[in-house]
Amino acid sequence: MKNETCPRCQGPAVRLTQTGELSCARQCNETPVARQQRLELHRLTAELARAVAGAMPKGVVFALVVAEAPRGSMAYVSTADRGSMRHLLRELLDKMETEQPS
Ligand SMILES: [Zn+2]
């Protein structure tokens, strides 16, 4: 993954795969309304994750990715350590990319 920099604040940024746009990790150009919507999405995602975690047997980990389609905020929760979850998600992406559409 290439290290990108936000042109406004010089902080870290990520290239959005769907649009190709740069997204500042610090959200430096976020409007107050967009900030409110993002925080609400994070709150709902955390609430959902607590409910899912309560229903899972011990030793089962999960990741929950929630996004406002098609280009809005994204929230992510994982109960695994970052390295393990990166490995699991990469494996999932590899499977999805090699699967034939039915
Ligand atoms: Zn920025």
Backbone and ligand atoms as CSV (ligand in chain L), in Angstrom:
chain,resi,resn,atom,element,x,y,z
A,1,MET,N,N,0.848,-1.191,0.000
A,1,MET,CA,C,0.000,0.000,0.000
A,1,MET,C,C,0.887,1.247,0.000
A,2,LYS,N,N,0.592,2.157,-0.891
A,2,LYS,CA,C,1.378,3.376,-1.023
A,2,LYS,C,C,0.997,4.379,0.077
A,3,ASN,N,N,2.004,5.043,0.658
A,3,ASN,CA,C,1.724,6.065,1.664
A,3,ASN,C,C,1.298,7.346,0.968
A,4,GLU,N,N,0.097,7.792,1.279
A,4,GLU,CA,C,-0.443,9.013,0.687
A,4,GLU,C,C,-0.457,10.114,1.741
A,5,THR,N,N,-0.417,11.359,1.288
A,5,THR,CA,C,-0.433,12.506,2.186
A,5,THR,C,C,-1.562,13.451,1.799
A,6,CYS,N,N,-2.261,13.957,2.805
A,6,CYS,CA,C,-3.337,14.926,2.571
A,6,CYS,C,C,-2.722,16.246,2.110
A,7,PRO,N,N,-3.201,16.809,0.994
A,7,PRO,CA,C,-2.644,18.078,0.523
A,7,PRO,C,C,-2.988,19.265,1.435
A,8,ARG,N,N,-4.021,19.165,2.268
A,8,ARG,CA,C,-4.421,20.277,3.142
A,8,ARG,C,C,-3.600,20.312,4.421
A,9,CYS,N,N,-3.512,19.164,5.142
A,9,CYS,CA,C,-2.877,19.161,6.467
A,9,CYS,C,C,-1.563,18.379,6.495
A,10,GLN,N,N,-1.208,17.772,5.382
A,10,GLN,CA,C,0.014,16.965,5.264
A,10,GLN,C,C,-0.015,15.716,6.146
A,11,GLY,N,N,-1.196,15.372,6.666
A,11,GLY,CA,C,-1.343,14.161,7.468
A,11,GLY,C,C,-1.532,12.943,6.574
A,12,PRO,N,N,-1.657,11.770,7.187
A,12,PRO,CA,C,-1.843,10.555,6.390
A,12,PRO,C,C,-3.203,10.549,5.683
A,13,ALA,N,N,-3.222,9.950,4.525
A,13,ALA,CA,C,-4.464,9.860,3.758
A,13,ALA,C,C,-4.520,8.502,3.076
A,14,VAL,N,N,-5.707,8.098,2.691
A,14,VAL,CA,C,-5.873,6.844,1.957
A,14,VAL,C,C,-6.556,7.140,0.626
A,15,ARG,N,N,-6.191,6.372,-0.384
A,15,ARG,CA,C,-6.802,6.504,-1.705
A,15,ARG,C,C,-8.049,5.623,-1.732
A,16,LEU,N,N,-9.213,6.199,-1.940
A,16,LEU,CA,C,-10.454,5.434,-1.963
A,16,LEU,C,C,-10.500,4.588,-3.228
A,17,THR,N,N,-10.736,3.295,-3.063
A,17,THR,CA,C,-10.690,2.409,-4.227
A,17,THR,C,C,-11.858,2.649,-5.175
A,18,GLN,N,N,-13.010,3.048,-4.641
A,18,GLN,CA,C,-14.180,3.222,-5.507
A,18,GLN,C,C,-14.100,4.484,-6.351
A,19,THR,N,N,-13.558,5.561,-5.789
A,19,THR,CA,C,-13.584,6.835,-6.505
A,19,THR,C,C,-12.196,7.308,-6.923
A,20,GLY,N,N,-11.152,6.764,-6.312
A,20,GLY,CA,C,-9.796,7.220,-6.604
A,20,GLY,C,C,-9.427,8.494,-5.864
A,21,GLU,N,N,-10.355,9.050,-5.083
A,21,GLU,CA,C,-10.093,10.287,-4.348
A,21,GLU,C,C,-9.227,10.007,-3.122
A,22,LEU,N,N,-8.518,11.044,-2.664
A,22,LEU,CA,C,-7.772,10.953,-1.415
A,22,LEU,C,C,-8.714,11.270,-0.256
A,23,SER,N,N,-8.617,10.497,0.819
A,23,SER,CA,C,-9.413,10.749,2.006
A,23,SER,C,C,-8.463,10.943,3.188
A,24,CYS,N,N,-8.541,12.110,3.807
A,24,CYS,CA,C,-7.655,12.445,4.923
A,24,CYS,C,C,-8.017,11.612,6.154
A,25,ALA,N,N,-7.029,10.959,6.753
A,25,ALA,CA,C,-7.274,10.164,7.958
A,25,ALA,C,C,-7.683,11.051,9.128
A,26,ARG,N,N,-7.283,12.324,9.099
A,26,ARG,CA,C,-7.637,13.257,10.176
A,26,ARG,C,C,-8.974,13.950,9.928
A,27,GLN,N,N,-9.586,13.669,8.777
A,27,GLN,CA,C,-10.885,14.264,8.421
A,27,GLN,C,C,-10.807,15.795,8.459
A,28,CYS,N,N,-9.689,16.378,7.988
A,28,CYS,CA,C,-9.451,17.811,8.163
A,28,CYS,C,C,-10.413,18.700,7.381
A,29,ASN,N,N,-11.060,18.185,6.361
A,29,ASN,CA,C,-11.989,19.037,5.601
A,29,ASN,C,C,-13.448,18.654,5.839
A,30,GLU,N,N,-13.688,17.957,6.936
A,30,GLU,CA,C,-15.036,17.491,7.241
A,30,GLU,C,C,-15.921,18.653,7.704
A,31,THR,N,N,-17.142,18.700,7.191
A,31,THR,CA,C,-18.094,19.723,7.632
A,31,THR,C,C,-18.684,19.293,8.981
A,32,PRO,N,N,-19.246,20.245,9.741
A,32,PRO,CA,C,-19.859,19.864,11.026
A,32,PRO,C,C,-20.966,18.818,10.855
A,33,VAL,N,N,-21.745,18.923,9.794
A,33,VAL,CA,C,-22.827,17.950,9.559
A,33,VAL,C,C,-22.244,16.576,9.257
A,34,ALA,N,N,-21.221,16.544,8.403
A,34,ALA,CA,C,-20.588,15.270,8.055
A,34,ALA,C,C,-19.951,14.639,9.296
A,35,ARG,N,N,-19.355,15.481,10.158
A,35,ARG,CA,C,-18.755,14.974,11.393
A,35,ARG,C,C,-19.813,14.333,12.289
A,36,GLN,N,N,-20.959,14.997,12.416
A,36,GLN,CA,C,-22.059,14.472,13.221
A,36,GLN,C,C,-22.532,13.126,12.670
A,37,GLN,N,N,-22.664,13.036,11.342
A,37,GLN,CA,C,-23.112,11.789,10.714
A,37,GLN,C,C,-22.089,10.674,10.924
A,38,ARG,N,N,-20.793,11.028,10.819
A,38,ARG,CA,C,-19.745,10.025,11.000
A,38,ARG,C,C,-19.729,9.514,12.441
A,39,LEU,N,N,-19.849,10.422,13.407
A,39,LEU,CA,C,-19.845,10.012,14.812
A,39,LEU,C,C,-21.057,9.142,15.142
A,40,GLU,N,N,-22.202,9.460,14.538
A,40,GLU,CA,C,-23.403,8.646,14.749
A,40,GLU,C,C,-23.203,7.248,14.166
A,41,LEU,N,N,-22.585,7.178,12.990
A,41,LEU,CA,C,-22.296,5.873,12.377
A,41,LEU,C,C,-21.355,5.060,13.273
A,42,HIS,N,N,-20.355,5.721,13.855
A,42,HIS,CA,C,-19.420,5.031,14.757
A,42,HIS,C,C,-20.157,4.530,16.007
A,43,ARG,N,N,-21.068,5.352,16.536
A,43,ARG,CA,C,-21.822,4.962,17.727
A,43,ARG,C,C,-22.694,3.739,17.432
A,44,LEU,N,N,-23.407,3.761,16.296
A,44,LEU,CA,C,-24.271,2.639,15.918
A,44,LEU,C,C,-23.453,1.370,15.668
A,45,THR,N,N,-22.299,1.532,15.055
A,45,THR,CA,C,-21.441,0.381,14.761
A,45,THR,C,C,-20.928,-0.248,16.053
A,46,ALA,N,N,-20.531,0.576,17.020
A,46,ALA,CA,C,-20.064,0.063,18.312
A,46,ALA,C,C,-21.195,-0.665,19.035
A,47,GLU,N,N,-22.413,-0.121,18.943
A,47,GLU,CA,C,-23.572,-0.741,19.582
A,47,GLU,C,C,-23.859,-2.114,18.952
A,48,LEU,N,N,-23.827,-2.155,17.618
A,48,LEU,CA,C,-24.023,-3.411,16.902
A,48,LEU,C,C,-22.952,-4.433,17.277
A,49,ALA,N,N,-21.709,-3.979,17.343
A,49,ALA,CA,C,-20.589,-4.875,17.652
A,49,ALA,C,C,-20.753,-5.478,19.054
A,50,ARG,N,N,-21.214,-4.670,20.009
A,50,ARG,CA,C,-21.451,-5.197,21.366
A,50,ARG,C,C,-22.526,-6.274,21.341
A,51,ALA,N,N,-23.577,-6.064,20.551
A,51,ALA,CA,C,-24.653,-7.060,20.451
A,51,ALA,C,C,-24.145,-8.341,19.792
A,52,VAL,N,N,-23.369,-8.211,18.727
A,52,VAL,CA,C,-22.818,-9.390,18.032
A,52,VAL,C,C,-21.856,-10.126,18.955
A,53,ALA,N,N,-20.996,-9.383,19.637
A,53,ALA,CA,C,-20.013,-10.009,20.533
A,53,ALA,C,C,-20.711,-10.800,21.629
A,54,GLY,N,N,-21.831,-10.294,22.115
A,54,GLY,CA,C,-22.577,-10.975,23.166
A,54,GLY,C,C,-23.212,-12.277,22.697
A,55,ALA,N,N,-23.422,-12.400,21.378
A,55,ALA,CA,C,-24.061,-13.601,20.830
A,55,ALA,C,C,-23.049,-14.646,20.359
A,56,MET,N,N,-21.773,-14.280,20.318
A,56,MET,CA,C,-20.741,-15.178,19.797
A,56,MET,C,C,-20.159,-16.048,20.901
A,57,PRO,N,N,-19.844,-17.314,20.571
A,57,PRO,CA,C,-19.155,-18.147,21.560
A,57,PRO,C,C,-17.737,-17.646,21.794
A,58,LYS,N,N,-17.188,-18.006,22.938
A,58,LYS,CA,C,-15.831,-17.592,23.278
A,58,LYS,C,C,-14.848,-18.109,22.226
A,59,GLY,N,N,-13.888,-17.290,21.856
A,59,GLY,CA,C,-12.873,-17.701,20.889
A,59,GLY,C,C,-13.214,-17.354,19.456
A,60,VAL,N,N,-14.428,-16.851,19.208
A,60,VAL,CA,C,-14.814,-16.446,17.856
A,60,VAL,C,C,-14.568,-14.947,17.718
A,61,VAL,N,N,-13.867,-14.561,16.666
A,61,VAL,CA,C,-13.624,-13.139,16.413
A,61,VAL,C,C,-14.434,-12.705,15.202
A,62,PHE,N,N,-14.654,-11.419,15.094
A,62,PHE,CA,C,-15.380,-10.913,13.932
A,62,PHE,C,C,-14.953,-9.491,13.624
A,63,ALA,N,N,-15.265,-9.092,12.386
A,63,ALA,CA,C,-15.088,-7.706,11.961
A,63,ALA,C,C,-16.429,-7.226,11.433
A,64,LEU,N,N,-16.706,-5.992,11.710
A,64,LEU,CA,C,-17.950,-5.391,11.234
A,64,LEU,C,C,-17.574,-4.104,10.499
A,65,VAL,N,N,-17.953,-4.032,9.238
A,65,VAL,CA,C,-17.679,-2.849,8.430
A,65,VAL,C,C,-19.021,-2.259,8.030
A,66,VAL,N,N,-19.229,-1.010,8.367
A,66,VAL,CA,C,-20.480,-0.327,8.058
A,66,VAL,C,C,-20.141,0.926,7.264
A,67,ALA,N,N,-20.862,1.155,6.171
A,67,ALA,CA,C,-20.584,2.334,5.355
A,67,ALA,C,C,-21.876,2.933,4.832
A,68,GLU,N,N,-21.851,4.245,4.699
A,68,GLU,CA,C,-22.959,4.927,4.063
A,68,GLU,C,C,-22.729,4.840,2.561
A,69,ALA,N,N,-23.564,4.077,1.882
A,69,ALA,CA,C,-23.389,3.890,0.438
A,69,ALA,C,C,-23.802,5.156,-0.306
A,70,PRO,N,N,-23.217,5.444,-1.452
A,70,PRO,CA,C,-22.084,4.719,-2.003
A,70,PRO,C,C,-20.725,5.308,-1.602
A,71,ARG,N,N,-20.664,6.544,-1.090
A,71,ARG,CA,C,-19.351,7.160,-0.859
A,71,ARG,C,C,-19.237,7.843,0.482
A,72,GLY,N,N,-20.058,7.446,1.454
A,72,GLY,CA,C,-20.068,8.148,2.727
A,72,GLY,C,C,-19.045,7.619,3.704
A,73,SER,N,N,-19.267,7.938,4.948
A,73,SER,CA,C,-18.371,7.519,6.014
A,73,SER,C,C,-18.356,6.010,6.155
A,74,MET,N,N,-17.272,5.525,6.746
A,74,MET,CA,C,-17.146,4.096,6.999
A,74,MET,C,C,-16.734,3.916,8.449
A,75,ALA,N,N,-17.310,2.921,9.087
A,75,ALA,CA,C,-16.937,2.580,10.455
A,75,ALA,C,C,-16.555,1.108,10.482
A,76,TYR,N,N,-15.604,0.775,11.331
A,76,TYR,CA,C,-15.066,-0.576,11.369
A,76,TYR,C,C,-14.792,-0.969,12.818
A,77,VAL,N,N,-15.206,-2.185,13.161
A,77,VAL,CA,C,-14.933,-2.723,14.487
A,77,VAL,C,C,-14.413,-4.142,14.301
A,78,SER,N,N,-13.426,-4.530,15.067
A,78,SER,CA,C,-12.922,-5.888,15.034
A,78,SER,C,C,-12.628,-6.345,16.454
A,79,THR,N,N,-12.865,-7.619,16.719
A,79,THR,CA,C,-12.559,-8.166,18.040
A,79,THR,C,C,-11.249,-8.949,18.027
A,80,ALA,N,N,-10.596,-9.005,16.884
A,80,ALA,CA,C,-9.291,-9.674,16.793
A,80,ALA,C,C,-8.194,-8.623,16.837
A,81,ASP,N,N,-6.963,-9.065,17.096
A,81,ASP,CA,C,-5.867,-8.099,17.015
A,81,ASP,C,C,-5.698,-7.696,15.542
A,82,ARG,N,N,-5.113,-6.533,15.332
A,82,ARG,CA,C,-5.039,-5.942,14.003
A,82,ARG,C,C,-4.363,-6.870,12.983
A,83,GLY,N,N,-3.270,-7.511,13.385
A,83,GLY,CA,C,-2.547,-8.394,12.461
A,83,GLY,C,C,-3.388,-9.588,12.042
A,84,SER,N,N,-4.042,-10.210,13.009
A,84,SER,CA,C,-4.887,-11.367,12.696
A,84,SER,C,C,-6.047,-10.976,11.797
A,85,MET,N,N,-6.671,-9.833,12.098
A,85,MET,CA,C,-7.819,-9.428,11.290
A,85,MET,C,C,-7.382,-9.022,9.890
A,86,ARG,N,N,-6.240,-8.368,9.772
A,86,ARG,CA,C,-5.727,-8.037,8.427
A,86,ARG,C,C,-5.537,-9.305,7.615
A,87,HIS,N,N,-4.991,-10.338,8.240
A,87,HIS,CA,C,-4.776,-11.614,7.559
A,87,HIS,C,C,-6.114,-12.214,7.116
A,88,LEU,N,N,-7.094,-12.230,8.016
A,88,LEU,CA,C,-8.407,-12.799,7.696
A,88,LEU,C,C,-9.103,-12.014,6.575
A,89,LEU,N,N,-9.028,-10.693,6.654
A,89,LEU,CA,C,-9.701,-9.876,5.640
A,89,LEU,C,C,-9.018,-10.013,4.277
A,90,ARG,N,N,-7.684,-10.113,4.298
A,90,ARG,CA,C,-6.963,-10.289,3.037
A,90,ARG,C,C,-7.338,-11.634,2.399
A,91,GLU,N,N,-7.468,-12.665,3.247
A,91,GLU,CA,C,-7.880,-13.973,2.750
A,91,GLU,C,C,-9.289,-13.896,2.161
A,92,LEU,N,N,-10.179,-13.177,2.835
A,92,LEU,CA,C,-11.542,-13.010,2.330
A,92,LEU,C,C,-11.539,-12.294,0.982
A,93,LEU,N,N,-10.770,-11.208,0.882
A,93,LEU,CA,C,-10.695,-10.463,-0.385
A,93,LEU,C,C,-10.139,-11.338,-1.503
A,94,ASP,N,N,-9.109,-12.124,-1.186
A,94,ASP,CA,C,-8.550,-13.032,-2.198
A,94,ASP,C,C,-9.614,-14.009,-2.683
A,95,LYS,N,N,-10.375,-14.565,-1.753
A,95,LYS,CA,C,-11.443,-15.508,-2.142
A,95,LYS,C,C,-12.507,-14.809,-2.992
A,96,MET,N,N,-12.902,-13.609,-2.575
A,96,MET,CA,C,-13.943,-12.882,-3.315
A,96,MET,C,C,-13.477,-12.535,-4.726
A,97,GLU,N,N,-12.205,-12.200,-4.851
A,97,GLU,CA,C,-11.688,-11.799,-6.156
A,97,GLU,C,C,-11.492,-12.976,-7.090
A,98,THR,N,N,-11.331,-14.182,-6.543
A,98,THR,CA,C,-11.121,-15.352,-7.411
A,98,THR,C,C,-12.405,-16.125,-7.664
A,99,GLU,N,N,-13.443,-15.853,-6.853
A,99,GLU,CA,C,-14.713,-16.558,-7.059
A,99,GLU,C,C,-15.357,-16.135,-8.362
A,100,GLN,N,N,-15.966,-17.109,-9.024
A,100,GLN,CA,C,-16.705,-16.808,-10.245
A,100,GLN,C,C,-18.098,-16.328,-9.859
A,101,PRO,N,N,-18.586,-15.273,-10.470
A,101,PRO,CA,C,-19.967,-14.852,-10.167
A,101,PRO,C,C,-20.956,-15.913,-10.637
A,102,SER,N,N,-21.976,-16.170,-9.827
A,102,SER,CA,C,-22.937,-17.223,-10.200
A,102,SER,C,C,-24.149,-16.653,-10.898
L,1,ZN,ZN,ZN,-6.001,16.428,6.024
